[in-house]
């Protein structure tokens, strides 16, 4: 949860609209996590999606941000 919170904070501080699905709060969360694994090759969370495509987890998201690539990707999406 700590990593999920960091990503939420990053997006909130940068005025990014985002949607969160807390798998541990979903009735079929385990099935959703398994589907994520099949779809993206990773079962870990957070699994951050932009425009329907996984950009990876927390480390990947912050790496994009630190390299100045995250916000342009978000801005391109509108």
Secondary structure, 3 states (H helix, E strand, C coil): CHHHHHHHHHHHHCCCCCCCCCHHHCCCHHHHHHHHHHHHCCCCCCCEEECCEEEECHHHHHHHHHCCCHHHHHHHHC
